[in-house]
Amino acid sequence: MLGFWGTPDDRTLPNPAALVDAAWDETERQWLPDYQDHAQVAGSWMGASSCRFCARVNGSRDLSDGYYPWPEGPGHYVLAHGVRLPAEFLDHIEQRLQTLEELARDGTWWRQNAART
């Protein structure tokens, strides 16, 4: 899991302020929120999470790409505050996007079965 932040009651999770990378090129980080915001819903909660920097409401759901789970909001931290997520996660996303780009497109099954009900 990633993007879950520590609280005064639980300091075992990271503080996003410790992950700010002001030198991280903004054009390099633009694609990350799009990937994260379009993931599958992995859970919903009764209360919303707020940004630890600006108090913006980030959401009340957990999302996942089937491998990593994260709460709604890491994209906001990345774009608005320059929080850099771990290189392993960024590499994971790049590999997944590359795999999707290389997928063969075969419409045979769809043509044969689209009209069946």
Order of alpha helices (4+ residues) and beta strands (2+ residues): alpha-alpha-beta-beta-beta-alpha-alpha-alpha
